[in-house]
């Protein structure tokens, strides 16, 4: 929920509360004044009617009218001398009263009467013997809004304006100070968060000891802990990078050292198998074949380690040329055909022809070889299919098998170096470098690798690689150096009509 800003709201809130308090105070005061004024008018009317009734009993008939006029003018009250049947004998009232009205006043004894001159309080008093058939009615003005109410409202309004002005000014001053302090802290934090700045060792100065100051102190404590954690993290990261570099250097050196005796072993095993030094017995030939196949497997592992080391250190560079992906896929399929036949599997290549990618031929063959070999290795029965498609500016290559499949929780891990599936059926030799190398080589070409797999139904590894443009193909044609590396000259603009061999 969005909150209102403190700076304009705080003074406004003070003003509203001040006016509400003033209105409440005036309302209560006016009601008290009206009540007091009404009570005074009632008591005064009763007092005048009682005293005047006693006096009229002693006054001659002809003097009663002047007496009522004199007292009415002096006391500013209305007086009416009436009989018990409602007849008016003398009157100085604010307005003429009808006989029915007089009877009502005599019956009520006292109360409030609305006249043309305003609201009045009245009180009736019988004169007593020997004039018990006569009564005097005294009327005292009792307005709904006494003059004191207006003076009270004016005084309260003046006091309220003065107090509200002072309170609003003080509140605005405090709110402004708090706002400025918050903006200052915010600016300091924003400067620390700027990617171009180095926040190490820079804390926010504490300029006040209020809540903002406490918040700043807590933030500084958090920043100090963060800086300490960052320093420790950078030290650990540097140590990890150094250790990783030493590991890669060690693996590369070890791989090079292992290659020399391994090449000698493979060379002499070929010599023995060829029978140059004499024929071998069946057992000896099988032993030599075991030595050769084991040596070739070891050489593959060493090559994978060297490739991965070169990829991680950035030393591996691509030699990009227009490459016929269908031709490369057919070559890989022919090379892997013997293994597929030995396992009773179907291996085929489908999809578009003359699909040219701007890529390193050796590395694309390495990608395809790894994916096809993996598919054949982990497919006990069924088929392996390599499909090639055009998707926008990229070529899409899929390697689908009907093997064991890969669980969802392992789909990310299998692309990590030295990681293999936890399923014992999927751990058939190797060091877990093939798919890691595939992923890095595809990304080095600017493509992406994806995996779709269902356990028990098979897997589909797919990757994208940028297509070669007509300009790329034309430049390759111009730089051809031999008939075996030439692309055929197209009759019309576009891809050649027949599958050419790959340019160097």
C-alpha positions as CSV (number, residue, x, y, z in Angstrom):
1,X,0.0,0.0,0.0
2,X,1.4,3.4,-1.0
3,X,1.8,5.9,1.9
4,X,1.4,9.7,1.7
5,X,4.5,11.8,2.1
6,X,5.3,13.0,5.6
7,X,6.3,16.6,4.7
8,X,2.9,18.0,3.5
9,X,0.7,15.6,5.5
10,X,2.1,16.3,9.0
11,X,1.3,20.1,9.0
12,X,-2.0,19.4,7.3
13,X,-2.9,16.8,9.9
14,X,-2.1,19.3,12.7
15,X,-4.3,22.0,11.1
16,X,-7.2,19.5,10.7
17,X,-6.9,18.3,14.3
18,X,-6.7,21.9,15.5
19,X,-9.8,23.0,13.7
20,X,-11.7,19.9,14.9
21,X,-10.7,20.6,18.5
22,X,-11.7,24.3,18.1
23,X,-15.1,23.4,16.6
24,X,-15.7,20.8,19.4
25,X,-14.7,23.4,22.0
26,X,-17.0,26.1,20.5
27,X,-19.9,23.7,20.2
28,X,-19.6,22.6,23.9
29,X,-19.1,26.2,25.0
30,X,-22.1,27.5,23.1
31,X,-24.3,24.7,24.5
32,X,-23.2,25.5,28.0
33,X,-23.8,29.3,27.4
34,X,-27.2,28.6,26.0
35,X,-28.1,26.4,28.9
36,X,-26.9,28.9,31.4
37,X,-28.7,31.7,29.6
38,X,-31.9,29.8,29.5
39,X,-31.7,28.9,33.2
40,X,-31.0,32.6,34.1
41,X,-33.9,33.7,32.0
42,X,-36.2,31.1,33.7
43,X,-35.2,32.2,37.2
44,X,-35.5,35.8,36.3
45,X,-39.0,35.4,34.9
46,X,-40.0,33.5,38.0
47,X,-38.5,36.1,40.3
48,X,-40.1,39.1,38.5
49,X,-43.5,37.4,38.3
50,X,-43.4,36.6,42.0
51,X,-42.3,40.0,43.2
52,X,-44.5,41.9,40.9
53,X,-47.5,39.8,41.9
54,X,-47.0,40.8,45.5
55,X,-46.6,44.4,44.6
56,X,-49.7,44.5,42.4
57,X,-51.9,43.4,45.3
58,X,-51.0,46.6,47.0
59,X,-51.4,48.9,44.0
60,X,-54.5,50.8,43.1
61,X,-56.3,49.7,40.0
62,X,-55.5,52.9,38.1
63,X,-51.8,52.7,38.9
64,X,-51.3,49.1,37.8
65,X,-50.8,49.9,34.0
66,X,-48.1,52.6,34.6
67,X,-46.4,50.3,37.1
68,X,-46.2,47.5,34.5
69,X,-44.9,49.9,31.9
70,X,-42.2,51.3,34.2
71,X,-41.0,47.8,35.3
72,X,-41.1,46.5,31.8
73,X,-38.9,49.3,30.5
74,X,-36.5,49.2,33.4
75,X,-36.1,45.4,33.4
76,X,-36.5,44.9,29.6
77,X,-39.1,42.3,30.1
78,X,-42.6,41.7,28.8
79,X,-45.4,41.8,31.4
80,X,-49.1,40.8,30.9
81,X,-51.8,41.2,33.5
82,X,-54.6,38.7,32.8
83,X,-57.7,37.1,34.4
84,X,-58.1,33.4,35.0
85,X,-60.3,33.1,32.0
86,X,-57.6,34.4,29.6
87,X,-58.7,38.1,29.3
88,X,-55.8,40.6,29.0
89,X,-56.2,43.6,31.4
90,X,-52.8,45.2,30.7
91,X,-49.8,44.2,28.5
92,X,-46.3,45.3,27.7
93,X,-45.5,42.0,26.0
94,X,-43.3,41.6,22.9
95,X,-46.5,40.9,20.8
96,X,-50.2,40.6,21.2
97,X,-51.4,37.3,22.8
98,X,-54.7,35.7,21.9
99,X,-57.0,34.5,24.6
100,X,-56.3,30.8,23.8
101,X,-52.5,31.6,24.1
102,X,-53.1,33.2,27.5
103,X,-55.0,30.2,28.8
104,X,-52.2,28.0,27.6
105,X,-49.7,30.1,29.5
106,X,-51.8,30.0,32.7
107,X,-52.2,26.2,32.5
108,X,-48.4,25.6,31.8
109,X,-47.2,28.0,34.5
110,X,-43.8,28.4,32.9
111,X,-41.9,27.5,29.8
112,X,-40.6,28.7,26.4
113,X,-42.5,30.8,23.9
114,X,-41.6,31.6,20.4
115,X,-42.6,35.1,19.5
116,X,-42.1,37.4,16.6
117,X,-39.3,39.1,18.6
118,X,-37.6,35.8,19.3
119,X,-37.5,33.1,21.9
120,X,-38.6,34.1,25.5
121,X,-38.9,32.4,28.8
122,X,-42.2,33.0,30.7
123,X,-43.5,32.5,34.2
124,X,-47.0,33.1,35.6
125,X,-47.9,34.0,39.1
126,X,-51.5,34.4,40.6
127,X,-51.9,37.7,42.6
128,X,-53.6,36.0,45.5
129,X,-56.4,37.4,47.7
130,X,-58.3,39.6,47.2
131,X,-57.1,39.4,43.5
132,X,-57.0,35.6,43.1
133,X,-58.9,35.9,39.8
134,X,-55.9,37.7,38.3
135,X,-52.4,36.6,37.3
136,X,-49.2,38.3,36.1
137,X,-47.1,36.8,33.3
138,X,-43.4,37.8,33.1
139,X,-41.6,37.2,29.8
140,X,-37.7,37.3,29.6
141,X,-35.8,37.1,26.3
142,X,-33.8,33.9,26.0
143,X,-32.3,33.8,22.5
144,X,-31.0,30.5,21.0
145,X,-27.6,32.1,20.3
146,X,-26.8,34.5,23.1
147,X,-24.3,37.3,22.4
148,X,-21.8,35.5,24.6
149,X,-21.7,32.6,22.1
150,X,-20.5,34.8,19.3
151,X,-17.8,36.4,21.5
152,X,-16.8,32.9,22.6
153,X,-16.6,31.7,19.0
154,X,-14.5,34.7,18.0
155,X,-12.1,34.3,20.9
156,X,-11.7,30.6,20.3
157,X,-11.2,31.2,16.5
158,X,-8.5,33.7,17.2
159,X,-6.7,31.4,19.7
160,X,-7.1,28.4,17.4
161,X,-5.6,30.3,14.5
162,X,-2.6,31.3,16.6
163,X,-2.0,27.9,18.1
164,X,-2.6,26.1,14.8
165,X,-0.1,28.5,13.1
166,X,2.5,27.8,15.7
167,X,1.9,24.0,15.7
168,X,1.9,23.8,11.9
169,X,5.1,25.7,11.7
170,X,6.8,23.5,14.3
171,X,5.4,20.4,12.7
172,X,6.6,21.5,9.3
173,X,10.0,22.3,10.7
174,X,10.3,18.8,12.3
175,X,8.9,17.1,9.2
176,X,11.2,19.0,6.9
177,X,14.2,18.2,9.0
178,X,13.2,14.5,9.1
179,X,12.5,14.6,5.3
180,X,15.9,16.2,4.6
181,X,17.7,13.6,6.8
182,X,15.9,10.7,5.1
183,X,16.8,12.2,1.7
184,X,20.4,12.6,2.8
185,X,20.6,9.0,4.0
186,X,18.8,7.8,0.8
187,X,21.3,9.7,-1.4
188,X,24.2,8.2,0.5
189,X,22.8,4.7,0.1
190,X,22.1,5.3,-3.6
191,X,25.7,6.4,-4.0
192,X,26.9,3.3,-2.4
193,X,24.7,1.2,-4.6
194,X,26.0,2.8,-7.8
195,X,27.8,0.2,-9.9
196,X,30.5,2.7,-10.7
197,X,31.3,3.4,-7.1
198,X,33.3,1.4,-4.6
199,X,31.3,1.2,-1.3
200,X,34.2,-0.5,0.6
201,X,34.8,1.5,3.8
202,X,32.2,4.2,3.1
203,X,29.6,4.4,5.8
204,X,26.7,6.9,6.1
205,X,27.5,9.7,8.6
206,X,25.1,10.0,11.5
207,X,23.9,13.6,11.8
208,X,21.0,13.2,14.2
209,X,20.2,11.0,17.2
210,X,16.5,10.5,16.4
211,X,14.9,7.6,14.7
212,X,16.6,8.3,11.4
213,X,19.9,8.4,13.2
214,X,19.2,5.0,14.8
215,X,18.2,3.6,11.4
216,X,21.4,5.0,9.9
217,X,23.4,3.3,12.7
218,X,21.7,0.0,12.1
219,X,22.3,0.4,8.3
220,X,26.0,1.1,8.9
221,X,26.3,-2.0,11.1
222,X,24.7,-4.0,8.3
223,X,27.0,-2.4,5.7
224,X,30.0,-3.3,7.8
225,X,28.9,-6.9,8.0
226,X,28.2,-7.0,4.3
227,X,31.7,-5.5,3.5
228,X,33.3,-8.1,5.8
229,X,31.3,-10.9,4.1
230,X,32.2,-9.4,0.6
231,X,35.9,-9.3,1.5
232,X,35.8,-12.9,2.7
233,X,33.9,-13.9,-0.4
234,X,36.4,-12.2,-2.7
235,X,39.2,-13.9,-0.9
236,X,37.5,-17.3,-1.2
237,X,36.7,-16.6,-4.9
238,X,40.3,-15.6,-5.6
239,X,41.6,-18.7,-3.9
240,X,39.0,-20.9,-5.8
241,X,40.1,-19.3,-9.1
242,X,43.7,-19.9,-8.3
243,X,43.1,-23.5,-7.3
244,X,41.0,-24.0,-10.4
245,X,43.7,-22.5,-12.6
246,X,46.3,-24.8,-11.0
247,X,44.0,-27.8,-11.5
248,X,43.5,-27.0,-15.2
249,X,47.3,-26.4,-15.6
250,X,48.0,-29.7,-13.8
251,X,45.5,-31.6,-15.9
252,X,46.8,-30.1,-19.2
253,X,50.4,-30.9,-18.2
254,X,49.5,-34.4,-17.1
255,X,47.6,-35.1,-20.3
256,X,50.5,-34.0,-22.4
257,X,52.9,-36.2,-20.4
258,X,50.5,-39.2,-20.7
259,X,50.1,-38.7,-24.5
260,X,53.8,-39.6,-25.3
261,X,53.9,-43.1,-23.8
262,X,50.3,-43.7,-24.9
263,X,51.1,-42.9,-28.5
264,X,54.0,-45.4,-28.2
265,X,51.7,-48.0,-26.8
266,X,49.1,-47.5,-29.6
267,X,51.8,-47.5,-32.2
268,X,53.4,-50.7,-31.1
269,X,50.0,-52.4,-30.7
270,X,49.2,-51.6,-34.3
271,X,52.6,-53.0,-35.3
272,X,51.9,-56.2,-33.5
273,X,48.4,-56.5,-34.9
274,X,49.8,-56.0,-38.5
275,X,52.1,-59.0,-38.0
276,X,55.2,-57.2,-39.1
277,X,57.3,-58.9,-36.4
278,X,55.6,-62.3,-37.1
279,X,52.2,-63.9,-36.7
280,X,50.5,-63.8,-33.3
281,X,48.5,-66.6,-31.7
282,X,44.8,-66.1,-31.2
283,X,45.2,-65.3,-27.5
284,X,48.1,-62.9,-28.2
285,X,46.0,-61.1,-30.8
286,X,43.1,-60.7,-28.4
287,X,45.4,-59.4,-25.8
288,X,46.9,-56.9,-28.2
289,X,43.4,-55.8,-29.3
290,X,42.5,-55.2,-25.7
291,X,45.6,-53.1,-25.3
292,X,44.7,-51.1,-28.4
293,X,41.1,-50.5,-27.5
294,X,42.0,-49.5,-23.9
295,X,44.6,-47.2,-25.2
296,X,42.2,-45.5,-27.6
297,X,39.7,-45.1,-24.8
298,X,42.4,-43.5,-22.6
299,X,43.4,-41.2,-25.5
300,X,39.8,-40.1,-25.8
301,X,39.6,-39.2,-22.1
302,X,42.9,-37.3,-22.4
303,X,41.6,-35.4,-25.5
304,X,38.4,-34.5,-23.5
305,X,40.5,-33.2,-20.6
306,X,42.6,-31.1,-22.9
307,X,39.6,-29.7,-24.8
308,X,37.8,-28.8,-21.5
309,X,40.9,-27.1,-20.1
310,X,41.3,-25.1,-23.3
311,X,37.6,-24.1,-23.2
312,X,37.7,-23.0,-19.5
313,X,40.9,-21.0,-19.9
314,X,39.7,-19.4,-23.2
315,X,42.6,-20.8,-25.2
316,X,40.5,-22.7,-27.6
317,X,39.8,-20.7,-30.8
318,X,37.4,-21.5,-33.6
319,X,38.2,-21.7,-37.3
320,X,34.8,-20.7,-38.7
321,X,34.1,-21.7,-42.3
322,X,30.8,-22.6,-44.1
323,X,30.1,-26.2,-43.2
324,X,27.6,-28.6,-44.7
325,X,25.9,-30.0,-41.6
326,X,24.2,-32.8,-43.4
327,X,27.5,-34.0,-44.9
328,X,29.2,-33.8,-41.4
329,X,26.3,-35.7,-39.8
330,X,26.5,-38.4,-42.5
331,X,30.2,-38.8,-41.9
332,X,29.7,-39.2,-38.2
333,X,26.9,-41.7,-38.7
334,X,29.1,-43.8,-41.0
335,X,31.9,-43.8,-38.4
336,X,29.5,-44.9,-35.7
337,X,27.7,-47.4,-37.9
338,X,29.7,-50.4,-36.8
339,X,28.9,-49.7,-33.1
340,X,25.2,-49.4,-34.0
341,X,25.2,-52.6,-35.9
342,X,27.0,-54.5,-33.2
343,X,24.3,-53.4,-30.7
344,X,21.5,-54.1,-33.2
345,X,20.4,-50.4,-33.4
346,X,19.2,-48.4,-36.3
347,X,21.2,-45.2,-36.9
348,X,20.0,-42.7,-39.5
349,X,20.3,-39.0,-40.5
350,X,17.1,-37.1,-41.5
351,X,16.1,-33.5,-42.3
352,X,17.3,-30.8,-44.7
353,X,20.2,-31.0,-47.1
354,X,22.6,-28.3,-48.1
355,X,22.2,-26.8,-44.6
356,X,25.3,-24.6,-44.2
357,X,26.5,-23.4,-40.8
358,X,29.3,-20.9,-40.1
359,X,31.3,-23.1,-37.8
360,X,34.5,-24.9,-37.0
361,X,34.3,-28.2,-38.8
362,X,36.4,-30.2,-36.3
363,X,34.5,-28.9,-33.3
364,X,31.0,-29.5,-34.9
365,X,32.1,-33.1,-35.7
366,X,33.3,-33.4,-32.1
367,X,29.8,-32.2,-30.9
368,X,28.0,-34.7,-33.2
369,X,30.3,-37.5,-32.3
370,X,29.9,-37.1,-28.6
371,X,26.1,-36.9,-28.8
372,X,25.8,-39.9,-31.2
373,X,28.2,-41.9,-29.2
374,X,26.3,-41.1,-26.0
375,X,23.0,-42.0,-27.6
376,X,24.3,-45.4,-28.9
377,X,26.0,-46.1,-25.5
378,X,22.8,-45.6,-23.5
379,X,20.3,-47.1,-25.9
380,X,19.9,-50.9,-25.4
381,X,17.4,-51.3,-28.3
382,X,15.6,-49.3,-30.8
383,X,17.1,-46.5,-32.9
384,X,19.1,-43.3,-32.9
385,X,18.1,-40.5,-35.3
386,X,20.0,-37.3,-36.2
387,X,17.7,-34.6,-37.6
388,X,18.7,-31.3,-39.1
389,X,16.3,-28.3,-39.5
390,X,16.5,-24.6,-40.4
391,X,15.1,-22.3,-37.7
392,X,15.3,-18.7,-38.5
393,X,19.0,-17.7,-38.7
394,X,20.1,-20.9,-36.9
395,X,20.4,-24.5,-37.8
396,X,18.8,-26.9,-35.3
397,X,20.4,-30.3,-34.9
398,X,18.6,-33.0,-32.9
399,X,19.9,-36.4,-31.7
400,X,17.0,-38.6,-30.6
401,X,17.3,-42.0,-29.1
402,X,15.0,-44.6,-27.5
403,X,17.2,-45.3,-24.5
404,X,16.8,-45.2,-20.8
405,X,16.0,-41.6,-20.5
406,X,17.2,-39.0,-17.9
407,X,15.3,-38.0,-14.7
408,X,14.2,-34.4,-14.5
409,X,16.4,-33.7,-11.4
410,X,19.5,-34.7,-13.3
411,X,19.0,-32.8,-16.6
412,X,21.1,-29.8,-15.5
413,X,23.8,-31.8,-13.7
414,X,24.7,-34.0,-16.7
415,X,26.1,-30.9,-18.5
416,X,28.6,-30.2,-15.6
417,X,32.1,-31.5,-15.9
418,X,32.9,-34.7,-14.1
419,X,29.2,-35.3,-13.4
420,X,27.3,-38.4,-14.4
421,X,23.8,-39.8,-13.7
422,X,23.1,-41.5,-10.5
423,X,21.4,-44.3,-12.4
424,X,23.9,-47.3,-12.6
425,X,22.7,-48.1,-16.2
426,X,23.9,-44.6,-17.3
427,X,27.4,-44.9,-15.8
428,X,29.1,-46.8,-18.7
429,X,32.7,-45.6,-18.4
430,X,34.0,-42.1,-19.2
431,X,34.9,-39.2,-17.0
432,X,31.7,-37.2,-17.4
433,X,33.4,-34.7,-19.8
434,X,31.6,-35.4,-23.1
435,X,28.4,-33.4,-22.5
436,X,30.2,-30.6,-20.6
437,X,32.5,-30.2,-23.7
438,X,29.5,-30.3,-26.0
439,X,27.7,-27.5,-24.1
440,X,30.8,-25.3,-24.0
441,X,31.6,-25.8,-27.7
442,X,28.0,-25.0,-28.7
443,X,28.0,-21.8,-26.6
444,X,31.4,-20.9,-28.0
445,X,29.7,-21.0,-31.5
446,X,26.9,-18.7,-30.1
447,X,24.3,-21.5,-29.9
448,X,22.3,-23.2,-27.1
449,X,21.9,-26.8,-26.0
450,X,18.6,-28.3,-24.8
451,X,17.5,-31.7,-23.5
452,X,14.1,-33.3,-23.6
453,X,13.9,-36.7,-21.9
454,X,11.3,-39.1,-20.5
455,X,12.5,-42.0,-18.3
456,X,12.0,-45.3,-20.1
457,X,11.2,-43.7,-23.5
458,X,14.4,-42.0,-24.5
459,X,16.1,-38.6,-24.8
460,X,16.5,-35.9,-27.5
461,X,19.6,-33.7,-27.3
462,X,19.3,-30.6,-29.5
463,X,21.6,-27.6,-30.2
464,X,21.5,-24.6,-32.4
465,X,24.4,-23.1,-34.5
466,X,24.4,-20.0,-36.7
467,X,23.8,-20.5,-40.4
468,X,26.3,-19.3,-42.9
469,X,25.2,-16.3,-45.1
470,X,25.6,-16.1,-48.8
471,X,28.5,-13.7,-48.3
472,X,30.2,-16.3,-46.1
473,X,29.8,-19.0,-48.7
474,X,31.1,-16.6,-51.5
475,X,34.2,-15.8,-49.5
476,X,34.9,-19.5,-48.9
477,X,34.6,-20.1,-52.7
478,X,37.1,-17.3,-53.4
479,X,39.6,-18.7,-50.9
480,X,39.5,-22.4,-52.0
481,X,42.9,-23.9,-52.5
482,X,42.1,-27.4,-53.8
483,X,39.4,-29.3,-55.6
484,X,38.7,-31.3,-52.4
485,X,37.9,-28.2,-50.4
486,X,35.9,-26.3,-53.0
487,X,32.2,-25.5,-52.8
488,X,30.4,-26.0,-56.1
489,X,29.6,-22.8,-57.9
490,X,25.8,-22.1,-57.6
491,X,24.0,-21.4,-60.9
492,X,21.6,-18.9,-59.2
493,X,21.9,-17.0,-55.9
494,X,21.3,-19.3,-52.9
495,X,22.7,-22.5,-51.6
496,X,24.4,-24.9,-54.1
497,X,22.2,-27.4,-55.8
498,X,24.3,-30.5,-54.8
499,X,25.8,-31.3,-51.4
500,X,29.4,-29.9,-51.6
501,X,32.3,-30.9,-49.5
502,X,33.2,-28.8,-46.6
503,X,35.6,-25.9,-47.2
504,X,38.7,-25.8,-45.1
